[in-house]
Protein backbone atom coordinates (compact mmCIF):
# COMPACT_ATOMS: atom_id res chain seq x y z
CA UNK A 1 0.00 0.00 0.00
CA UNK A 2 1.27 3.47 -0.85
CA UNK A 3 0.15 6.62 0.96
CA UNK A 4 1.16 10.23 0.39
CA UNK A 5 1.62 12.72 3.22
CA UNK A 6 1.53 16.41 2.42
CA UNK A 7 1.74 17.57 6.05
CA UNK A 8 1.75 16.47 9.68
CA UNK A 9 -2.01 15.90 9.68
CA UNK A 10 -1.68 13.46 6.78
CA UNK A 11 1.10 11.64 8.63
CA UNK A 12 -1.14 11.37 11.71
CA UNK A 13 -3.91 9.89 9.56
CA UNK A 14 -1.53 7.36 8.02
CA UNK A 15 -0.35 6.39 11.53
CA UNK A 16 -3.94 5.99 12.74
CA UNK A 17 -4.87 3.84 9.73
CA UNK A 18 -1.74 1.71 10.21
CA UNK A 19 -2.57 1.08 13.88
CA UNK A 20 -6.16 0.16 13.02
CA UNK A 21 -4.86 -2.75 10.94
CA UNK A 22 -2.07 -3.79 13.31
CA UNK A 23 -2.58 -6.96 15.30
CA UNK A 24 -0.17 -8.41 17.85
CA UNK A 25 1.76 -11.54 17.02
CA UNK A 26 0.79 -14.56 19.05
CA UNK A 27 4.30 -15.63 19.95
CA UNK A 28 6.64 -12.61 20.05
CA UNK A 29 6.69 -8.83 19.98
CA UNK A 30 5.25 -6.98 16.99
CA UNK A 31 8.07 -5.29 15.09
CA UNK A 32 7.73 -2.36 12.69
CA UNK A 33 10.82 -1.42 10.69
CA UNK A 34 11.02 2.22 9.61
CA UNK A 35 13.16 2.51 6.49
CA UNK A 36 14.28 5.78 4.90
CA UNK A 37 17.03 8.33 4.59
CA UNK A 38 18.12 10.69 7.35
CA UNK A 39 15.50 13.37 8.01
CA UNK A 40 12.72 11.74 6.02
CA UNK A 41 10.24 11.53 8.92
CA UNK A 42 10.74 8.21 10.72
CA UNK A 43 10.64 9.84 14.15
CA UNK A 44 7.71 12.04 13.12
CA UNK A 45 5.78 8.91 12.17
CA UNK A 46 6.63 7.28 15.51
CA UNK A 47 5.49 10.44 17.31
CA UNK A 48 2.17 10.22 15.46
CA UNK A 49 1.86 6.56 16.51
CA UNK A 50 2.62 7.49 20.14
CA UNK A 51 0.03 10.25 20.12
CA UNK A 52 -2.56 7.88 18.69
CA UNK A 53 -1.68 5.40 21.47
CA UNK A 54 -2.34 8.15 24.05
CA UNK A 55 1.27 8.42 25.24
CA UNK A 56 1.50 11.66 27.21
CA UNK A 57 5.30 11.88 27.42
CA UNK A 58 7.19 13.70 24.69
CA UNK A 59 8.54 11.22 22.16
CA UNK A 60 11.94 12.26 20.83
CA UNK A 61 14.42 10.44 18.66
CA UNK A 62 16.38 7.86 20.66
CA UNK A 63 19.48 8.46 18.52
CA UNK A 64 21.85 8.83 21.48
CA UNK A 65 20.23 6.49 23.97
CA UNK A 66 19.30 3.93 21.25
CA UNK A 67 16.16 2.63 23.03
CA UNK A 68 13.25 4.39 24.70
CA UNK A 69 10.15 2.71 26.04
CA UNK A 70 6.69 3.93 26.95
CA UNK A 71 3.93 2.29 28.96
CA UNK A 72 0.69 1.65 27.09
CA UNK A 73 -2.81 1.23 28.45
CA UNK A 74 -4.42 -0.62 25.58
CA UNK A 75 -5.59 -4.20 25.35
CA UNK A 76 -3.17 -5.56 22.76
CA UNK A 77 0.10 -4.00 23.85
CA UNK A 78 1.56 -2.99 27.21
CA UNK A 79 4.74 -1.25 26.10
CA UNK A 80 5.97 0.69 23.06
CA UNK A 81 9.68 0.55 22.26
CA UNK A 82 11.24 3.17 19.99
CA UNK A 83 14.66 2.10 18.80
CA UNK A 84 17.13 3.99 16.64
CA UNK A 85 19.74 1.60 15.22
CA UNK A 86 21.56 4.32 13.24
CA UNK A 87 24.65 4.18 15.46
CA UNK A 88 24.70 0.38 15.79
CA UNK A 89 27.28 -1.48 13.73
CA UNK A 90 25.42 -4.79 13.72
CA UNK A 91 22.79 -6.90 15.45
CA UNK A 92 25.22 -8.05 18.15
CA UNK A 93 25.17 -4.54 19.60
CA UNK A 94 21.36 -4.63 19.68
CA UNK A 95 21.39 -7.97 21.47
CA UNK A 96 23.72 -6.50 24.14
CA UNK A 97 21.04 -3.86 24.80
CA UNK A 98 18.47 -6.48 25.86
CA UNK A 99 16.92 -7.17 22.46
CA UNK A 100 16.15 -10.84 23.18
CA UNK A 101 14.11 -9.91 26.25
CA UNK A 102 12.31 -7.10 24.43
CA UNK A 103 11.34 -9.18 21.42
CA UNK A 104 10.27 -12.23 23.41
CA UNK A 105 7.27 -10.45 24.96
CA UNK A 106 4.16 -10.56 22.75
CA UNK A 107 2.77 -7.49 24.56
CA UNK A 108 5.58 -5.31 23.18
CA UNK A 109 5.18 -3.09 20.13
CA UNK A 110 8.53 -2.11 18.63
CA UNK A 111 9.23 0.67 16.14
CA UNK A 112 12.82 0.53 14.93
CA UNK A 113 14.51 3.16 12.80
CA UNK A 114 17.38 2.04 10.57
CA UNK A 115 16.42 -1.65 10.82
CA UNK A 116 18.77 -2.50 7.96
CA UNK A 117 21.68 -2.01 10.40
CA UNK A 118 20.44 -4.89 12.57
CA UNK A 119 18.38 -6.87 10.05
CA UNK A 120 19.66 -10.28 11.16
CA UNK A 121 18.15 -9.72 14.63
CA UNK A 122 14.69 -8.85 13.28
CA UNK A 123 12.01 -11.45 12.66
CA UNK A 124 11.79 -12.34 8.97
CA UNK A 125 8.15 -11.32 9.09
CA UNK A 126 8.01 -7.78 10.36
CA UNK A 127 6.00 -4.80 9.22
CA UNK A 128 7.94 -2.51 6.91
CA UNK A 129 7.32 1.17 6.37
CA UNK A 130 9.51 2.77 3.71
CA UNK A 131 9.38 6.56 3.86
CA UNK A 132 10.84 8.79 1.18
CA UNK A 133 10.55 12.37 -0.01
CA UNK A 134 8.79 12.73 -3.32
CA UNK A 135 10.74 14.40 -6.07
CA UNK A 136 10.03 18.09 -6.53
CA UNK A 137 10.27 17.55 -10.27
CA UNK A 138 7.01 15.60 -10.38
CA UNK A 139 3.93 17.50 -11.47
CA UNK A 140 1.95 18.76 -8.51
CA UNK A 141 4.51 17.62 -5.95
CA UNK A 142 5.76 20.18 -3.47
CA UNK A 143 8.80 20.00 -1.26
CA UNK A 144 8.10 18.14 1.94
CA UNK A 145 5.63 15.62 0.56
CA UNK A 146 6.36 12.13 1.80
CA UNK A 147 5.71 8.79 0.22
CA UNK A 148 4.81 5.95 2.63
CA UNK A 149 5.12 2.39 1.31
CA UNK A 150 3.61 0.07 3.89
CA UNK A 151 4.12 -3.68 3.81
CA UNK A 152 2.23 -5.65 6.45
CA UNK A 153 3.43 -9.18 7.15
SVG drawing of the C-alpha trace seen along z (x, -y; Angstrom):
<svg xmlns="http://www.w3.org/2000/svg" viewBox="-9 -23 39 41">
<polyline fill="none" stroke="black" stroke-width="0.4" points="0.0,0.0 1.3,-3.5 0.2,-6.6 1.2,-10.2 1.6,-12.7 1.5,-16.4 1.7,-17.6 1.7,-16.5 -2.0,-15.9 -1.7,-13.5 1.1,-11.6 -1.1,-11.4 -3.9,-9.9 -1.5,-7.4 -0.3,-6.4 -3.9,-6.0 -4.9,-3.8 -1.7,-1.7 -2.6,-1.1 -6.2,-0.2 -4.9,2.7 -2.1,3.8 -2.6,7.0 -0.2,8.4 1.8,11.5 0.8,14.6 4.3,15.6 6.6,12.6 6.7,8.8 5.3,7.0 8.1,5.3 7.7,2.4 10.8,1.4 11.0,-2.2 13.2,-2.5 14.3,-5.8 17.0,-8.3 18.1,-10.7 15.5,-13.4 12.7,-11.7 10.2,-11.5 10.7,-8.2 10.6,-9.8 7.7,-12.0 5.8,-8.9 6.6,-7.3 5.5,-10.4 2.2,-10.2 1.9,-6.6 2.6,-7.5 0.0,-10.3 -2.6,-7.9 -1.7,-5.4 -2.3,-8.2 1.3,-8.4 1.5,-11.7 5.3,-11.9 7.2,-13.7 8.5,-11.2 11.9,-12.3 14.4,-10.4 16.4,-7.9 19.5,-8.5 21.9,-8.8 20.2,-6.5 19.3,-3.9 16.2,-2.6 13.3,-4.4 10.1,-2.7 6.7,-3.9 3.9,-2.3 0.7,-1.6 -2.8,-1.2 -4.4,0.6 -5.6,4.2 -3.2,5.6 0.1,4.0 1.6,3.0 4.7,1.2 6.0,-0.7 9.7,-0.6 11.2,-3.2 14.7,-2.1 17.1,-4.0 19.7,-1.6 21.6,-4.3 24.7,-4.2 24.7,-0.4 27.3,1.5 25.4,4.8 22.8,6.9 25.2,8.1 25.2,4.5 21.4,4.6 21.4,8.0 23.7,6.5 21.0,3.9 18.5,6.5 16.9,7.2 16.2,10.8 14.1,9.9 12.3,7.1 11.3,9.2 10.3,12.2 7.3,10.4 4.2,10.6 2.8,7.5 5.6,5.3 5.2,3.1 8.5,2.1 9.2,-0.7 12.8,-0.5 14.5,-3.2 17.4,-2.0 16.4,1.6 18.8,2.5 21.7,2.0 20.4,4.9 18.4,6.9 19.7,10.3 18.1,9.7 14.7,8.9 12.0,11.4 11.8,12.3 8.2,11.3 8.0,7.8 6.0,4.8 7.9,2.5 7.3,-1.2 9.5,-2.8 9.4,-6.6 10.8,-8.8 10.6,-12.4 8.8,-12.7 10.7,-14.4 10.0,-18.1 10.3,-17.5 7.0,-15.6 3.9,-17.5 1.9,-18.8 4.5,-17.6 5.8,-20.2 8.8,-20.0 8.1,-18.1 5.6,-15.6 6.4,-12.1 5.7,-8.8 4.8,-6.0 5.1,-2.4 3.6,-0.1 4.1,3.7 2.2,5.6 3.4,9.2"/>
</svg>
